Amino acid sequence: MIDLNHALPIYLAREPVDFRRQIDGLSLHVQEVLALDPFAPHLFVFRNRGGDKLKVLYWHGNGFCLLYKRLDRGRFSWPAMTDDVHLCTLRELQWLLDGLDFSDLKTKNISHYSRV
């Protein structure tokens, strides 16, 4: 089970990938193209060329998990990126999965106080 309460780094791949790729192909893509460790406790998010499908790859200690989402209508709003990979927050991933354009959404800064 993926512990989404834990602060996992979430990486969005800039370029679309061939969705015929499954776990082995996507983990190789993470290692060779994104230059990241596919066995690290991270979520790796990929989209297809049409922009209506997402795959999320996650290493779960003794095997990979692959999550898949296909929109019934429309496309996912992928953020503009200059690097091969974009680090996003869990909230941004939730917005992305909900079909929202998180580049237009603004969050309020959360203050953390240690004293009154």
N, CA, C and O atoms as CSV, one atom per row, in Angstrom:
chain,resi,resn,atom,element,x,y,z
A,1,MET,N,N,0.845,-1.185,0.000
A,1,MET,CA,C,0.000,0.000,0.000
A,1,MET,C,C,0.888,1.245,0.000
A,1,MET,O,O,1.877,1.310,0.730
A,2,ILE,N,N,0.537,2.203,-0.800
A,2,ILE,CA,C,1.281,3.459,-0.856
A,2,ILE,C,C,0.809,4.343,0.286
A,2,ILE,O,O,-0.384,4.618,0.416
A,3,ASP,N,N,1.743,4.783,1.105
A,3,ASP,CA,C,1.421,5.658,2.222
A,3,ASP,C,C,1.474,7.094,1.740
A,3,ASP,O,O,2.536,7.717,1.749
A,4,LEU,N,N,0.335,7.625,1.318
A,4,LEU,CA,C,0.305,8.992,0.807
A,4,LEU,C,C,0.316,10.030,1.909
A,4,LEU,O,O,0.407,11.224,1.626
A,5,ASN,N,N,0.224,9.602,3.164
A,5,ASN,CA,C,0.377,10.540,4.267
A,5,ASN,C,C,1.837,10.881,4.474
A,5,ASN,O,O,2.173,11.940,5.006
A,6,HIS,N,N,2.698,9.977,4.051
A,6,HIS,CA,C,4.132,10.204,4.121
A,6,HIS,C,C,4.527,11.110,2.962
A,6,HIS,O,O,3.973,10.995,1.869
A,7,ALA,N,N,5.468,11.998,3.187
A,7,ALA,CA,C,5.876,12.953,2.147
A,7,ALA,C,C,6.772,12.282,1.115
A,7,ALA,O,O,7.997,12.361,1.204
A,8,LEU,N,N,6.164,11.626,0.139
A,8,LEU,CA,C,6.908,11.002,-0.944
A,8,LEU,C,C,7.207,12.032,-2.018
A,8,LEU,O,O,6.320,12.801,-2.389
A,9,PRO,N,N,8.427,12.068,-2.525
A,9,PRO,CA,C,8.672,12.920,-3.693
A,9,PRO,C,C,7.895,12.375,-4.892
A,9,PRO,O,O,7.840,11.165,-5.112
A,10,ILE,N,N,7.305,13.273,-5.650
A,10,ILE,CA,C,6.509,12.900,-6.815
A,10,ILE,C,C,7.120,13.586,-8.030
A,10,ILE,O,O,7.228,14.811,-8.076
A,11,TYR,N,N,7.514,12.788,-9.005
A,11,TYR,CA,C,8.165,13.307,-10.194
A,11,TYR,C,C,7.257,13.133,-11.411
A,11,TYR,O,O,6.751,12.040,-11.666
A,12,LEU,N,N,7.057,14.217,-12.155
A,12,LEU,CA,C,6.317,14.175,-13.399
A,12,LEU,C,C,7.330,14.178,-14.543
A,12,LEU,O,O,8.207,15.041,-14.594
A,13,ALA,N,N,7.212,13.225,-15.451
A,13,ALA,CA,C,8.093,13.181,-16.615
A,13,ALA,C,C,7.589,14.187,-17.647
A,13,ALA,O,O,6.401,14.214,-17.967
A,14,ARG,N,N,8.494,15.009,-18.163
A,14,ARG,CA,C,8.103,16.070,-19.106
A,14,ARG,C,C,7.548,15.512,-20.410
A,14,ARG,O,O,6.477,15.920,-20.859
A,15,GLU,N,N,8.265,14.591,-21.009
A,15,GLU,CA,C,7.885,14.074,-22.322
A,15,GLU,C,C,6.889,12.918,-22.191
A,15,GLU,O,O,6.990,12.119,-21.261
A,16,PRO,N,N,5.940,12.826,-23.105
A,16,PRO,CA,C,5.032,11.672,-23.112
A,16,PRO,C,C,5.814,10.384,-23.377
A,16,PRO,O,O,6.857,10.405,-24.031
A,17,VAL,N,N,5.301,9.270,-22.864
A,17,VAL,CA,C,5.937,7.972,-23.098
A,17,VAL,C,C,4.979,7.069,-23.861
A,17,VAL,O,O,3.766,7.280,-23.869
A,18,ASP,N,N,5.550,6.072,-24.493
A,18,ASP,CA,C,4.777,5.059,-25.209
A,18,ASP,C,C,4.033,4.224,-24.159
A,18,ASP,O,O,4.670,3.575,-23.330
A,19,PHE,N,N,2.706,4.233,-24.184
A,19,PHE,CA,C,1.943,3.545,-23.150
A,19,PHE,C,C,1.861,2.039,-23.344
A,19,PHE,O,O,1.185,1.351,-22.580
A,20,ARG,N,N,2.539,1.526,-24.352
A,20,ARG,CA,C,2.704,0.077,-24.424
A,20,ARG,C,C,3.748,-0.376,-23.407
A,20,ARG,O,O,3.839,-1.560,-23.081
A,21,ARG,N,N,4.537,0.581,-22.909
A,21,ARG,CA,C,5.520,0.262,-21.875
A,21,ARG,C,C,4.809,-0.088,-20.586
A,21,ARG,O,O,3.837,0.555,-20.189
A,22,GLN,N,N,5.313,-1.112,-19.951
A,22,GLN,CA,C,4.770,-1.509,-18.663
A,22,GLN,C,C,5.827,-1.235,-17.589
A,22,GLN,O,O,6.639,-0.325,-17.752
A,23,ILE,N,N,5.831,-1.978,-16.534
A,23,ILE,CA,C,6.712,-1.726,-15.398
A,23,ILE,C,C,8.182,-1.722,-15.791
A,23,ILE,O,O,8.911,-0.796,-15.436
A,24,ASP,N,N,8.630,-2.740,-16.516
A,24,ASP,CA,C,10.052,-2.818,-16.863
A,24,ASP,C,C,10.483,-1.644,-17.735
A,24,ASP,O,O,11.529,-1.042,-17.490
A,25,GLY,N,N,9.689,-1.316,-18.745
A,25,GLY,CA,C,10.032,-0.209,-19.629
A,25,GLY,C,C,10.007,1.136,-18.936
A,25,GLY,O,O,10.857,1.989,-19.195
A,26,LEU,N,N,9.033,1.333,-18.052
A,26,LEU,CA,C,8.945,2.600,-17.328
A,26,LEU,C,C,10.060,2.739,-16.294
A,26,LEU,O,O,10.610,3.826,-16.119
A,27,SER,N,N,10.396,1.647,-15.608
A,27,SER,CA,C,11.494,1.731,-14.629
A,27,SER,C,C,12.820,1.985,-15.336
A,27,SER,O,O,13.671,2.700,-14.806
A,28,LEU,N,N,13.011,1.413,-16.523
A,28,LEU,CA,C,14.203,1.689,-17.314
A,28,LEU,C,C,14.222,3.149,-17.764
A,28,LEU,O,O,15.283,3.771,-17.796
A,29,HIS,N,N,13.065,3.697,-18.108
A,29,HIS,CA,C,12.949,5.108,-18.484
A,29,HIS,C,C,13.334,6.013,-17.305
A,29,HIS,O,O,14.037,7.008,-17.484
A,30,VAL,N,N,12.876,5.664,-16.122
A,30,VAL,CA,C,13.231,6.437,-14.925
A,30,VAL,C,C,14.738,6.453,-14.743
A,30,VAL,O,O,15.325,7.502,-14.475
A,31,GLN,N,N,15.361,5.300,-14.887
A,31,GLN,CA,C,16.800,5.178,-14.654
A,31,GLN,C,C,17.625,5.853,-15.754
A,31,GLN,O,O,18.564,6.590,-15.454
A,32,GLU,N,N,17.286,5.609,-17.020
A,32,GLU,CA,C,18.139,6.069,-18.110
A,32,GLU,C,C,17.806,7.476,-18.614
A,32,GLU,O,O,18.718,8.238,-18.934
A,33,VAL,N,N,16.551,7.829,-18.692
A,33,VAL,CA,C,16.177,9.132,-19.239
A,33,VAL,C,C,16.067,10.192,-18.142
A,33,VAL,O,O,16.590,11.298,-18.282
A,34,LEU,N,N,15.383,9.844,-17.054
A,34,LEU,CA,C,15.198,10.810,-15.978
A,34,LEU,C,C,16.383,10.858,-15.021
A,34,LEU,O,O,16.485,11.768,-14.199
A,35,ALA,N,N,17.288,9.868,-15.129
A,35,ALA,CA,C,18.485,9.774,-14.281
A,35,ALA,C,C,18.128,9.746,-12.790
A,35,ALA,O,O,18.778,10.393,-11.969
A,36,LEU,N,N,17.078,8.980,-12.462
A,36,LEU,CA,C,16.646,8.814,-11.075
A,36,LEU,C,C,16.628,7.327,-10.754
A,36,LEU,O,O,16.694,6.486,-11.651
A,37,ASP,N,N,16.538,7.011,-9.467
A,37,ASP,CA,C,16.542,5.628,-9.010
A,37,ASP,C,C,15.105,5.106,-8.941
A,37,ASP,O,O,14.324,5.573,-8.111
A,38,PRO,N,N,14.743,4.147,-9.796
A,38,PRO,CA,C,13.364,3.645,-9.764
A,38,PRO,C,C,13.024,2.877,-8.497
A,38,PRO,O,O,11.848,2.650,-8.211
A,39,PHE,N,N,14.045,2.468,-7.727
A,39,PHE,CA,C,13.820,1.722,-6.490
A,39,PHE,C,C,13.720,2.637,-5.269
A,39,PHE,O,O,13.505,2.160,-4.155
A,40,ALA,N,N,13.873,3.935,-5.471
A,40,ALA,CA,C,13.745,4.895,-4.366
A,40,ALA,C,C,12.268,5.061,-4.016
A,40,ALA,O,O,11.403,4.821,-4.858
A,41,PRO,N,N,11.975,5.466,-2.792
A,41,PRO,CA,C,10.566,5.649,-2.405
A,41,PRO,C,C,9.988,6.935,-2.997
A,41,PRO,O,O,9.751,7.908,-2.281
A,42,HIS,N,N,9.767,6.925,-4.304
A,42,HIS,CA,C,9.216,8.064,-5.032
A,42,HIS,C,C,8.060,7.584,-5.901
A,42,HIS,O,O,7.940,6.396,-6.199
A,43,LEU,N,N,7.220,8.521,-6.299
A,43,LEU,CA,C,6.203,8.254,-7.303
A,43,LEU,C,C,6.673,8.886,-8.608
A,43,LEU,O,O,7.112,10.036,-8.629
A,44,PHE,N,N,6.577,8.131,-9.688
A,44,PHE,CA,C,6.953,8.622,-11.006
A,44,PHE,C,C,5.698,8.625,-11.871
A,44,PHE,O,O,5.060,7.588,-12.051
A,45,VAL,N,N,5.346,9.799,-12.408
A,45,VAL,CA,C,4.098,9.968,-13.142
A,45,VAL,C,C,4.424,10.214,-14.608
A,45,VAL,O,O,5.249,11.062,-14.946
A,46,PHE,N,N,3.755,9.451,-15.470
A,46,PHE,CA,C,3.950,9.543,-16.912
A,46,PHE,C,C,2.609,9.785,-17.584
A,46,PHE,O,O,1.562,9.399,-17.065
A,47,ARG,N,N,2.653,10.432,-18.749
A,47,ARG,CA,C,1.434,10.636,-19.539
A,47,ARG,C,C,1.656,10.085,-20.937
A,47,ARG,O,O,2.791,9.913,-21.383
A,48,ASN,N,N,0.558,9.813,-21.615
A,48,ASN,CA,C,0.655,9.363,-22.997
A,48,ASN,C,C,0.679,10.578,-23.926
A,48,ASN,O,O,0.498,11.711,-23.481
A,49,ARG,N,N,0.901,10.337,-25.200
A,49,ARG,CA,C,0.996,11.420,-26.182
A,49,ARG,C,C,-0.327,12.181,-26.313
A,49,ARG,O,O,-0.323,13.392,-26.536
A,50,GLY,N,N,-1.433,11.496,-26.180
A,50,GLY,CA,C,-2.738,12.150,-26.283
A,50,GLY,C,C,-3.105,12.967,-25.058
A,50,GLY,O,O,-3.987,13.822,-25.125
A,51,GLY,N,N,-2.432,12.711,-23.931
A,51,GLY,CA,C,-2.667,13.474,-22.713
A,51,GLY,C,C,-3.891,13.072,-21.929
A,51,GLY,O,O,-4.267,13.760,-20.980
A,52,ASP,N,N,-4.535,11.953,-22.306
A,52,ASP,CA,C,-5.740,11.541,-21.591
A,52,ASP,C,C,-5.501,10.347,-20.665
A,52,ASP,O,O,-6.432,9.857,-20.026
A,53,LYS,N,N,-4.252,9.881,-20.596
A,53,LYS,CA,C,-3.924,8.733,-19.743
A,53,LYS,C,C,-2.682,9.029,-18.915
A,53,LYS,O,O,-1.760,9.705,-19.371
A,54,LEU,N,N,-2.676,8.509,-17.686
A,54,LEU,CA,C,-1.529,8.629,-16.787
A,54,LEU,C,C,-1.156,7.257,-16.251
A,54,LEU,O,O,-2.013,6.395,-16.054
A,55,LYS,N,N,0.134,7.071,-16.019
A,55,LYS,CA,C,0.631,5.904,-15.292
A,55,LYS,C,C,1.522,6.410,-14.180
A,55,LYS,O,O,2.313,7.334,-14.368
A,56,VAL,N,N,1.382,5.790,-13.010
A,56,VAL,CA,C,2.198,6.129,-11.846
A,56,VAL,C,C,2.950,4.874,-11.448
A,56,VAL,O,O,2.354,3.825,-11.208
A,57,LEU,N,N,4.268,4.996,-11.380
A,57,LEU,CA,C,5.141,3.875,-11.021
A,57,LEU,C,C,5.671,4.092,-9.615
A,57,LEU,O,O,6.075,5.199,-9.259
A,58,TYR,N,N,5.669,3.025,-8.813
A,58,TYR,CA,C,6.101,3.119,-7.421
A,58,TYR,C,C,6.731,1.793,-7.005
A,58,TYR,O,O,6.155,0.730,-7.235
A,59,TRP,N,N,7.921,1.856,-6.389
A,59,TRP,CA,C,8.577,0.670,-5.849
A,59,TRP,C,C,8.064,0.456,-4.432
A,59,TRP,O,O,8.128,1.361,-3.601
A,60,HIS,N,N,7.556,-0.742,-4.157
A,60,HIS,CA,C,6.972,-1.033,-2.854
A,60,HIS,C,C,7.755,-2.110,-2.120
A,60,HIS,O,O,7.185,-3.114,-1.692
A,61,GLY,N,N,9.049,-1.906,-1.974
A,61,GLY,CA,C,9.875,-2.792,-1.165
A,61,GLY,C,C,10.238,-4.115,-1.799
A,61,GLY,O,O,11.416,-4.473,-1.828
A,62,ASN,N,N,9.273,-4.850,-2.305
A,62,ASN,CA,C,9.578,-6.143,-2.916
A,62,ASN,C,C,8.963,-6.281,-4.313
A,62,ASN,O,O,8.905,-7.378,-4.867
A,63,GLY,N,N,8.510,-5.168,-4.868
A,63,GLY,CA,C,7.953,-5.187,-6.205
A,63,GLY,C,C,7.408,-3.830,-6.594
A,63,GLY,O,O,7.195,-2.964,-5.745
A,64,PHE,N,N,7.185,-3.655,-7.887
A,64,PHE,CA,C,6.654,-2.391,-8.392
A,64,PHE,C,C,5.133,-2.395,-8.375
A,64,PHE,O,O,4.492,-3.434,-8.540
A,65,CYS,N,N,4.571,-1.209,-8.172
A,65,CYS,CA,C,3.141,-0.971,-8.336
A,65,CYS,C,C,2.983,-0.048,-9.538
A,65,CYS,O,O,3.760,0.890,-9.714
A,66,LEU,N,N,1.993,-0.312,-10.348
A,66,LEU,CA,C,1.707,0.531,-11.500
A,66,LEU,C,C,0.238,0.927,-11.445
A,66,LEU,O,O,-0.654,0.083,-11.532
A,67,LEU,N,N,0.008,2.224,-11.301
A,67,LEU,CA,C,-1.356,2.756,-11.272
A,67,LEU,C,C,-1.645,3.398,-12.618
A,67,LEU,O,O,-0.754,3.977,-13.240
A,68,TYR,N,N,-2.885,3.296,-13.068
A,68,TYR,CA,C,-3.260,3.773,-14.391
A,68,TYR,C,C,-4.568,4.541,-14.280
A,68,TYR,O,O,-5.505,4.095,-13.618
A,69,LYS,N,N,-4.626,5.707,-14.936
A,69,LYS,CA,C,-5.881,6.459,-14.978
A,69,LYS,C,C,-6.100,6.945,-16.400
A,69,LYS,O,O,-5.192,7.465,-17.048
A,70,ARG,N,N,-7.331,6.761,-16.871
A,70,ARG,CA,C,-7.735,7.241,-18.188
A,70,ARG,C,C,-8.936,8.154,-18.007
A,70,ARG,O,O,-9.921,7.777,-17.374
A,71,LEU,N,N,-8.851,9.359,-18.564
A,71,LEU,CA,C,-9.973,10.279,-18.506
A,71,LEU,C,C,-11.041,9.860,-19.507
A,71,LEU,O,O,-10.733,9.414,-20.612
A,72,ASP,N,N,-12.272,10.007,-19.115
A,72,ASP,CA,C,-13.383,9.707,-20.002
A,72,ASP,C,C,-13.464,10.748,-21.116
A,72,ASP,O,O,-13.708,10.413,-22.275
A,73,ARG,N,N,-13.257,12.016,-20.752
A,73,ARG,CA,C,-13.246,13.119,-21.715
A,73,ARG,C,C,-12.159,14.097,-21.315
A,73,ARG,O,O,-11.860,14.257,-20.131
A,74,GLY,N,N,-11.572,14.749,-22.301
A,74,GLY,CA,C,-10.585,15.791,-22.023
A,74,GLY,C,C,-9.178,15.248,-21.877
A,74,GLY,O,O,-8.900,14.078,-22.142
A,75,ARG,N,N,-8.299,16.141,-21.445
A,75,ARG,CA,C,-6.880,15.826,-21.286
A,75,ARG,C,C,-6.398,16.321,-19.926
A,75,ARG,O,O,-6.957,17.257,-19.355
A,76,PHE,N,N,-5.361,15.679,-19.426
A,76,PHE,CA,C,-4.726,16.158,-18.203
A,76,PHE,C,C,-3.950,17.430,-18.519
A,76,PHE,O,O,-3.317,17.534,-19.570
A,77,SER,N,N,-4.001,18.402,-17.604
A,77,SER,CA,C,-3.233,19.638,-17.776
A,77,SER,C,C,-1.835,19.412,-17.232
A,77,SER,O,O,-1.614,19.404,-16.021
A,78,TRP,N,N,-0.907,19.232,-18.136
A,78,TRP,CA,C,0.482,18.973,-17.751
A,78,TRP,C,C,1.189,20.298,-17.585
A,78,TRP,O,O,1.031,21.177,-18.432
A,79,PRO,N,N,1.967,20.479,-16.520
A,79,PRO,CA,C,2.650,21.764,-16.325
A,79,PRO,C,C,3.759,21.974,-17.357
A,79,PRO,O,O,4.353,21.015,-17.851
A,80,ALA,N,N,4.022,23.223,-17.670
A,80,ALA,CA,C,5.137,23.549,-18.559
A,80,ALA,C,C,6.437,23.298,-17.796
A,80,ALA,O,O,6.579,23.714,-16.646
A,81,MET,N,N,7.376,22.620,-18.438
A,81,MET,CA,C,8.639,22.266,-17.781
A,81,MET,C,C,9.798,22.539,-18.712
A,81,MET,O,O,9.668,22.460,-19.934
A,82,THR,N,N,10.930,22.862,-18.121
A,82,THR,CA,C,12.152,23.006,-18.909
A,82,THR,C,C,13.072,21.804,-18.704
A,82,THR,O,O,13.862,21.471,-19.588
A,83,ASP,N,N,12.975,21.157,-17.553
A,83,ASP,CA,C,13.786,19.973,-17.269
A,83,ASP,C,C,13.036,18.713,-17.680
A,83,ASP,O,O,11.842,18.760,-17.977
A,84,ASP,N,N,13.750,17.577,-17.696
A,84,ASP,CA,C,13.132,16.300,-18.048
A,84,ASP,C,C,12.117,15.837,-17.018
A,84,ASP,O,O,11.235,15.032,-17.317
A,85,VAL,N,N,12.249,16.351,-15.812
A,85,VAL,CA,C,11.386,15.893,-14.729
A,85,VAL,C,C,10.998,17.091,-13.864
A,85,VAL,O,O,11.766,18.040,-13.709
A,86,HIS,N,N,9.788,17.024,-13.307
A,86,HIS,CA,C,9.272,18.107,-12.464
A,86,HIS,C,C,8.849,17.522,-11.125
A,86,HIS,O,O,8.074,16.567,-11.079
A,87,LEU,N,N,9.350,18.086,-10.043
A,87,LEU,CA,C,8.980,17.651,-8.701
A,87,LEU,C,C,7.697,18.371,-8.312
A,87,LEU,O,O,7.631,19.599,-8.355
A,88,CYS,N,N,6.674,17.606,-7.930
A,88,CYS,CA,C,5.412,18.228,-7.524
A,88,CYS,C,C,5.007,17.721,-6.144
A,88,CYS,O,O,5.592,16.775,-5.616
A,89,THR,N,N,4.009,18.361,-5.579
A,89,THR,CA,C,3.514,17.993,-4.255
A,89,THR,C,C,2.368,16.998,-4.400
A,89,THR,O,O,1.826,16.812,-5.489
A,90,LEU,N,N,2.010,16.369,-3.296
A,90,LEU,CA,C,0.874,15.458,-3.294
A,90,LEU,C,C,-0.410,16.193,-3.665
A,90,LEU,O,O,-1.248,15.657,-4.390
A,91,ARG,N,N,-0.561,17.399,-3.177
A,91,ARG,CA,C,-1.748,18.198,-3.485
A,91,ARG,C,C,-1.830,18.461,-4.990
A,91,ARG,O,O,-2.904,18.362,-5.581
A,92,GLU,N,N,-0.687,18.797,-5.610
A,92,GLU,CA,C,-0.669,19.037,-7.053
A,92,GLU,C,C,-0.999,17.762,-7.826
A,92,GLU,O,O,-1.696,17.813,-8.840
A,93,LEU,N,N,-0.501,16.622,-7.353
A,93,LEU,CA,C,-0.839,15.352,-7.997
A,93,LEU,C,C,-2.335,15.080,-7.884
A,93,LEU,O,O,-2.951,14.627,-8.849
A,94,GLN,N,N,-2.923,15.347,-6.735
A,94,GLN,CA,C,-4.364,15.160,-6.560
A,94,GLN,C,C,-5.142,16.070,-7.504
A,94,GLN,O,O,-6.136,15.648,-8.096
A,95,TRP,N,N,-4.695,17.314,-7.647
A,95,TRP,CA,C,-5.350,18.240,-8.572
A,95,TRP,C,C,-5.224,17.715,-10.002
A,95,TRP,O,O,-6.185,17.755,-10.771
A,96,LEU,N,N,-4.036,17.225,-10.352
A,96,LEU,CA,C,-3.807,16.679,-11.688
A,96,LEU,C,C,-4.744,15.506,-11.948
A,96,LEU,O,O,-5.372,15.439,-13.005
A,97,LEU,N,N,-4.845,14.576,-10.991
A,97,LEU,CA,C,-5.720,13.421,-11.137
A,97,LEU,C,C,-7.190,13.819,-11.207
A,97,LEU,O,O,-7.995,13.127,-11.830
A,98,ASP,N,N,-7.540,14.933,-10.570
A,98,ASP,CA,C,-8.907,15.443,-10.624
A,98,ASP,C,C,-9.195,16.195,-11.918
A,98,ASP,O,O,-10.327,16.617,-12.155
A,99,GLY,N,N,-8.169,16.365,-12.759
A,99,GLY,CA,C,-8.355,17.050,-14.032
A,99,GLY,C,C,-8.199,18.552,-13.953
A,99,GLY,O,O,-8.571,19.260,-14.890
A,100,LEU,N,N,-7.656,19.058,-12.853
A,100,LEU,CA,C,-7.475,20.504,-12.700
A,100,LEU,C,C,-6.111,20.925,-13.227
A,100,LEU,O,O,-5.172,20.129,-13.257
A,101,ASP,N,N,-6.013,22.180,-13.640
A,101,ASP,CA,C,-4.752,22.743,-14.087
A,101,ASP,C,C,-4.081,23.383,-12.879
A,101,ASP,O,O,-4.405,24.512,-12.512
A,102,PHE,N,N,-3.140,22.658,-12.255
A,102,PHE,CA,C,-2.579,23.172,-11.016
A,102,PHE,C,C,-1.601,24.321,-11.232
A,102,PHE,O,O,-1.178,24.947,-10.260
A,103,SER,N,N,-1.230,24.615,-12.466
A,103,SER,CA,C,-0.361,25.778,-12.691
A,103,SER,C,C,-1.150,27.077,-12.474
A,103,SER,O,O,-0.560,28.121,-12.196
A,104,ASP,N,N,-2.491,27.014,-12.600
A,104,ASP,CA,C,-3.323,28.185,-12.361
A,104,ASP,C,C,-3.795,28.280,-10.916
A,104,ASP,O,O,-4.229,29.342,-10.471
A,105,LEU,N,N,-3.711,27.179,-10.187
A,105,LEU,CA,C,-4.181,27.173,-8.811
A,105,LEU,C,C,-3.077,27.666,-7.889
A,105,LEU,O,O,-1.904,27.346,-8.084
A,106,LYS,N,N,-3.443,28.415,-6.923
A,106,LYS,CA,C,-2.484,28.952,-5.960
A,106,LYS,C,C,-2.834,28.413,-4.572
A,106,LYS,O,O,-4.006,28.326,-4.204
A,107,THR,N,N,-1.814,28.060,-3.819
A,107,THR,CA,C,-2.042,27.635,-2.452
A,107,THR,C,C,-1.548,28.737,-1.520
A,107,THR,O,O,-0.631,29.489,-1.852
A,108,LYS,N,N,-2.153,28.811,-0.389
A,108,LYS,CA,C,-1.701,29.740,0.641
A,108,LYS,C,C,-0.520,29.110,1.355
A,108,LYS,O,O,-0.495,27.901,1.586
A,109,ASN,N,N,0.449,29.924,1.699
A,109,ASN,CA,C,1.572,29.400,2.473
A,109,ASN,C,C,1.084,28.990,3.848
A,109,ASN,O,O,0.350,29.729,4.504
A,110,ILE,N,N,1.494,27.820,4.275
A,110,ILE,CA,C,1.114,27.324,5.587
A,110,ILE,C,C,2.205,27.697,6.561
A,110,ILE,O,O,3.376,27.381,6.353
A,111,SER,N,N,1.816,28.371,7.626
A,111,SER,CA,C,2.781,28.792,8.630
A,111,SER,C,C,2.915,27.724,9.695
A,111,SER,O,O,1.923,27.141,10.134
A,112,HIS,N,N,4.121,27.476,10.101
A,112,HIS,CA,C,4.389,26.534,11.173
A,112,HIS,C,C,5.041,27.291,12.316
A,112,HIS,O,O,6.138,27.832,12.183
A,113,TYR,N,N,4.348,27.316,13.434
A,113,TYR,CA,C,4.827,28.057,14.590
A,113,TYR,C,C,5.301,27.093,15.654
A,113,TYR,O,O,4.782,25.984,15.783
A,114,SER,N,N,6.286,27.521,16.411
A,114,SER,CA,C,6.750,26.713,17.536
A,114,SER,C,C,6.403,27.382,18.860
A,114,SER,O,O,6.495,26.760,19.919
A,115,ARG,N,N,6.005,28.643,18.797
A,115,ARG,CA,C,5.632,29.374,20.014
A,115,ARG,C,C,4.458,30.295,19.723
A,115,ARG,O,O,4.206,30.681,18.582
A,116,VAL,N,N,3.758,30.628,20.778
A,116,VAL,CA,C,2.612,31.538,20.670
A,116,VAL,C,C,3.090,32.967,20.719
A,116,VAL,O,O,2.280,33.892,20.644
